[in-house]
């Protein structure tokens, strides 16, 4: 009886301590890891949404860009951080759903080592070219690729990113072969495409929209089912005859596994509230992103569903990183 009583008191004490800790959280600035360099779509979305949450709550967010390995370095950093709610990451399709199949040895398991908080946004992909190339449309690019097999360069923000695999799907559907040029992030790739050092580039709409509006890049096709309201003249891949390529990338907020539920619930509530803010929604829409929001359970289910889906695409493309 004495042992049982001590065990019960220990459990109660632990529960009270955990609750008190959660109520005092955050005790310091929240480090928000973006696993890509500044200037890309993930970075833009992370900064816009966290700024809105900070304004509403008074919480302090410090953006920590940790690029590399298709976003795996930044995600792994948070997966191995203390589960106290002070280290978060904005993960996305590449590092949560694609990399588990693409990499022979991924240092984390998105299903076990992370706590999903909420799905933040989604965005389709765009295939673009520099305004100095002779490609006026998708047909021009495909024609040139057929005439010069393996000579037309195709850039992405890294091996195994959604953009890389979307490009592989386009090549397979069109019966052409591009020379894939993986970059360490979207900003560096954009610079080289704008400078006409690479002919083609695939990336998310938030990454590219500003460059398109300033006439530095020419859009050739979009991967969504429908045309984008801000780019009404850009055809979908389906309209161009590639009907089975409907690709978007999604972005979500996660914490290390074991983060207290009270903290997860607080983060979920505040970020979902921010995503309903009309000004923020307009900003994200203007960047080509669609605000979403979800429960932690819904986001976890999405990750579980997307891993086998993208795993099949990885296997069919032949892509592999050892």
C-alpha positions as CSV (number, residue, x, y, z in Angstrom):
1,X,0.0,0.0,0.0
2,X,2.8,2.4,0.9
3,X,4.6,1.8,-2.4
4,X,1.4,2.2,-4.3
5,X,0.7,5.5,-2.5
6,X,4.2,6.8,-3.3
7,X,3.8,5.9,-6.9
8,X,0.4,7.7,-7.0
9,X,1.9,10.8,-5.4
10,X,4.8,10.7,-7.8
11,X,2.4,10.6,-10.8
12,X,0.4,13.5,-9.4
13,X,3.5,15.5,-8.7
14,X,4.7,14.9,-12.2
15,X,1.4,15.9,-13.7
16,X,1.2,19.1,-11.6
17,X,4.8,20.0,-12.6
18,X,4.1,19.4,-16.3
19,X,0.9,21.5,-16.1
20,X,2.7,24.3,-14.3
21,X,5.5,24.3,-16.9
22,X,3.0,24.4,-19.7
23,X,1.2,27.3,-18.1
24,X,4.5,29.3,-17.8
25,X,5.5,28.6,-21.4
26,X,7.1,30.2,-23.3
27,X,9.9,31.0,-20.9
28,X,12.2,32.4,-23.7
29,X,12.1,33.2,-27.4
30,X,10.7,30.4,-29.6
31,X,13.3,29.2,-32.2
32,X,11.5,28.6,-35.5
33,X,13.7,26.5,-37.8
34,X,13.3,27.0,-41.5
35,X,15.1,24.1,-43.2
36,X,15.9,26.2,-46.3
37,X,17.8,29.4,-47.0
38,X,16.1,32.8,-46.7
39,X,14.0,33.9,-49.7
40,X,12.3,30.7,-50.6
41,X,8.6,29.8,-50.2
42,X,9.1,28.0,-46.9
43,X,10.9,31.0,-45.4
44,X,8.3,33.4,-46.6
45,X,5.4,31.4,-45.2
46,X,7.2,30.9,-41.9
47,X,8.0,34.6,-41.4
48,X,4.5,35.8,-42.4
49,X,2.6,33.5,-40.2
50,X,4.9,33.6,-37.1
51,X,4.8,37.4,-37.3
52,X,1.0,37.4,-37.1
53,X,1.1,35.0,-34.1
54,X,3.7,37.1,-32.4
55,X,1.6,40.2,-32.8
56,X,-1.5,38.5,-31.4
57,X,0.3,36.7,-28.4
58,X,3.4,38.7,-27.6
59,X,5.5,35.6,-28.1
60,X,9.0,36.2,-29.6
61,X,10.0,34.0,-32.6
62,X,13.6,33.8,-33.8
63,X,13.8,32.5,-37.4
64,X,16.7,30.0,-37.7
65,X,17.5,29.1,-41.3
66,X,19.2,25.7,-41.4
67,X,19.4,24.5,-45.1
68,X,20.8,21.3,-46.6
69,X,19.9,17.8,-47.7
70,X,16.5,18.7,-49.0
71,X,15.5,20.2,-45.7
72,X,16.6,17.2,-43.7
73,X,19.3,19.0,-41.7
74,X,16.9,21.6,-40.2
75,X,14.2,19.0,-39.5
76,X,16.7,16.7,-37.8
77,X,18.0,19.6,-35.7
78,X,14.5,20.1,-34.2
79,X,13.8,16.4,-33.9
80,X,16.8,16.1,-31.6
81,X,16.0,19.3,-29.6
82,X,14.5,19.4,-26.2
83,X,10.7,18.8,-26.3
84,X,9.9,21.9,-24.3
85,X,8.1,24.0,-27.0
86,X,11.0,26.3,-27.6
87,X,12.2,24.7,-30.8
88,X,9.8,24.3,-33.7
89,X,10.3,23.6,-37.4
90,X,8.3,24.5,-40.6
91,X,8.5,21.2,-42.5
92,X,7.1,20.5,-45.9
93,X,6.4,17.8,-48.4
94,X,10.1,17.2,-49.3
95,X,11.6,16.6,-45.9
96,X,8.5,15.0,-44.3
97,X,7.0,12.8,-47.1
98,X,9.7,12.4,-49.8
99,X,13.0,12.1,-48.0
100,X,12.0,8.9,-46.0
101,X,12.2,7.0,-49.3
102,X,14.7,9.1,-51.1
103,X,17.5,8.9,-48.5
104,X,19.0,5.5,-47.7
105,X,19.7,6.7,-44.1
106,X,17.5,9.5,-42.9
107,X,18.5,10.5,-39.4
108,X,14.8,11.0,-38.3
109,X,11.4,9.4,-38.8
110,X,8.8,12.1,-39.3
111,X,6.1,9.7,-37.9
112,X,8.0,9.0,-34.6
113,X,10.5,11.8,-33.9
114,X,8.3,14.8,-34.4
115,X,5.0,16.1,-33.0
116,X,2.7,17.6,-35.8
117,X,1.0,20.8,-34.7
118,X,-0.9,22.2,-37.7
119,X,-0.9,22.3,-41.4
120,X,-0.1,25.9,-42.4
121,X,-0.5,26.3,-46.2
122,X,-0.2,24.7,-49.6
123,X,1.0,25.9,-53.0
124,X,1.2,24.6,-56.5
125,X,4.5,24.4,-58.4
126,X,5.5,26.5,-61.5
127,X,7.8,25.6,-64.3
128,X,9.6,28.8,-65.4
129,X,12.4,30.0,-67.6
130,X,14.5,33.2,-67.7
131,X,13.2,36.0,-69.9
132,X,16.5,35.8,-71.9
133,X,15.8,32.2,-73.2
134,X,14.0,31.6,-76.5
135,X,11.3,29.6,-74.7
136,X,8.0,31.4,-75.1
137,X,6.0,28.5,-73.9
138,X,6.2,24.9,-72.7
139,X,6.2,23.5,-76.3
140,X,9.4,25.4,-77.1
141,X,11.2,23.9,-74.1
142,X,10.0,20.4,-74.9
143,X,11.0,20.8,-78.6
144,X,14.5,21.9,-77.6
145,X,14.9,19.1,-75.1
146,X,14.0,16.5,-77.7
147,X,16.5,18.1,-80.2
148,X,19.3,18.2,-77.5
149,X,18.7,15.2,-75.2
150,X,20.3,15.8,-71.8
151,X,21.5,19.3,-72.7
152,X,18.7,21.4,-71.4
153,X,19.4,22.3,-67.7
154,X,16.6,22.0,-65.2
155,X,17.1,23.5,-61.7
156,X,15.5,22.7,-58.4
157,X,16.1,23.8,-54.8
158,X,17.7,20.4,-54.1
159,X,17.7,16.7,-54.7
160,X,14.4,15.0,-53.7
161,X,12.4,18.3,-53.3
162,X,8.9,18.4,-54.7
163,X,10.2,20.5,-57.5
164,X,12.8,17.9,-58.5
165,X,10.3,15.1,-58.5
166,X,7.7,17.2,-60.4
167,X,10.3,17.8,-63.0
168,X,11.0,14.1,-63.2
169,X,7.3,13.5,-63.8
170,X,7.2,16.1,-66.6
171,X,10.2,14.5,-68.3
172,X,8.6,11.1,-68.2
173,X,5.3,12.4,-69.5
174,X,6.9,14.4,-72.3
175,X,9.4,11.7,-73.3
176,X,12.4,14.0,-72.8
177,X,15.6,14.1,-70.6
178,X,16.7,17.3,-68.8
179,X,20.0,17.7,-67.0
180,X,19.0,18.2,-63.4
181,X,20.9,20.9,-61.5
182,X,20.1,20.7,-57.7
183,X,20.8,23.9,-55.8
184,X,21.2,24.5,-52.1
185,X,17.9,26.4,-51.8
186,X,15.5,28.4,-54.0
187,X,17.2,31.8,-53.9
188,X,20.4,30.6,-55.5
189,X,18.5,28.7,-58.2
190,X,16.3,31.7,-59.0
191,X,19.4,33.9,-59.4
192,X,20.9,31.5,-62.0
193,X,17.7,31.1,-63.9
194,X,17.2,34.9,-64.0
195,X,20.8,35.2,-65.2
196,X,20.1,32.6,-68.0
197,X,22.8,30.2,-66.7
198,X,20.1,27.5,-66.4
199,X,17.2,27.2,-68.8
200,X,14.4,25.7,-66.7
201,X,13.4,25.9,-63.1
202,X,10.6,24.3,-61.0
203,X,9.6,25.8,-57.7
204,X,6.6,26.7,-55.6
205,X,4.5,29.8,-56.5
206,X,5.5,31.8,-53.3
207,X,9.1,31.4,-54.4
208,X,8.6,32.6,-57.9
209,X,5.7,35.0,-58.0
210,X,7.7,38.2,-57.2
211,X,10.2,37.4,-59.9
212,X,7.4,36.8,-62.4
213,X,5.7,40.1,-61.5
214,X,9.0,42.0,-62.0
215,X,9.4,40.3,-65.4
216,X,12.6,38.4,-64.4
217,X,11.1,35.0,-65.0
218,X,8.6,33.7,-67.6
219,X,6.1,31.1,-66.4
220,X,5.5,28.2,-68.7
221,X,3.1,25.9,-66.8
222,X,1.5,25.4,-63.4
223,X,1.1,22.0,-61.7
224,X,-2.4,22.6,-60.2
225,X,-5.7,21.5,-61.6
226,X,-6.8,25.0,-62.2
227,X,-5.1,28.2,-63.4
228,X,-3.9,30.6,-60.7
229,X,-6.0,33.8,-60.3
230,X,-2.8,35.9,-60.2
231,X,-1.4,34.2,-63.3
232,X,-4.5,33.7,-65.5
233,X,-2.5,33.3,-68.7
234,X,-0.3,30.5,-67.4
235,X,-1.7,27.1,-68.5
236,X,-1.9,24.0,-66.3
237,X,0.1,20.9,-67.2
238,X,-3.3,19.2,-67.7
239,X,-4.3,21.7,-70.3
240,X,-1.0,21.0,-72.1
241,X,-1.7,17.3,-72.3
242,X,0.0,16.1,-69.1
243,X,-3.1,15.1,-67.3
244,X,-1.7,13.0,-64.5
245,X,0.7,15.6,-63.0
246,X,-1.2,17.5,-60.3
247,X,1.4,18.4,-57.7
248,X,1.5,20.9,-54.8
249,X,3.7,21.3,-51.8
250,X,2.4,21.7,-48.3
251,X,3.9,23.4,-45.3
252,X,3.3,22.5,-41.6
253,X,4.5,23.3,-38.1
254,X,6.1,20.6,-35.9
255,X,7.8,20.2,-32.6
256,X,10.1,17.4,-31.2
257,X,8.3,14.2,-30.2
258,X,7.3,14.3,-26.5
259,X,6.4,18.0,-26.5
260,X,3.7,18.4,-23.8
261,X,0.1,18.3,-25.1
262,X,-0.8,21.6,-23.4
263,X,1.9,23.4,-25.4
264,X,1.0,21.7,-28.6
265,X,-2.6,22.7,-28.1
266,X,-1.7,26.3,-27.4
267,X,0.5,26.5,-30.5
268,X,-2.3,24.8,-32.6
269,X,-4.9,27.3,-31.4
270,X,-2.8,30.4,-32.0
271,X,-1.5,29.4,-35.4
272,X,-4.9,28.3,-36.6
273,X,-6.3,31.6,-35.3
274,X,-3.6,33.5,-37.2
275,X,-4.5,31.6,-40.4
276,X,-8.0,33.0,-40.2
277,X,-6.8,36.6,-40.1
278,X,-8.0,38.4,-43.3
279,X,-4.8,40.4,-43.7
280,X,-2.6,37.4,-43.3
281,X,-4.7,35.3,-45.7
282,X,-4.5,38.1,-48.3
283,X,-0.7,38.3,-47.9
284,X,-0.3,34.5,-48.3
285,X,-2.7,34.5,-51.3
286,X,-0.7,37.3,-52.9
287,X,2.4,35.1,-52.5
288,X,0.6,32.2,-54.2
289,X,0.0,30.2,-51.1
290,X,-3.4,28.9,-49.7
291,X,-3.8,29.1,-45.9
292,X,-5.0,25.8,-44.5
293,X,-5.0,25.0,-40.7
294,X,-5.7,21.7,-39.1
295,X,-5.7,19.7,-35.9
296,X,-2.5,17.9,-34.9
297,X,-4.2,14.6,-35.6
298,X,-5.2,15.7,-39.1
299,X,-1.7,16.8,-39.9
300,X,-0.2,13.6,-38.6
301,X,-2.6,11.6,-40.8
302,X,-1.6,13.6,-43.8
303,X,2.1,12.9,-43.3
304,X,1.4,9.2,-42.9
305,X,-0.6,9.2,-46.2
306,X,1.9,11.2,-48.2
307,X,5.0,9.1,-47.4
308,X,3.8,6.0,-49.4
309,X,2.4,8.3,-52.1
310,X,5.6,10.1,-52.7
311,X,7.6,7.0,-52.1
312,X,6.1,5.5,-55.2
313,X,7.0,8.6,-57.2
314,X,10.6,8.4,-55.9
315,X,10.9,4.7,-56.9
316,X,9.5,5.4,-60.3
317,X,11.9,8.3,-60.9
318,X,14.9,6.2,-59.9
319,X,16.1,9.0,-57.6
320,X,18.1,7.8,-54.7
321,X,20.6,9.5,-52.2
322,X,23.0,7.3,-50.3
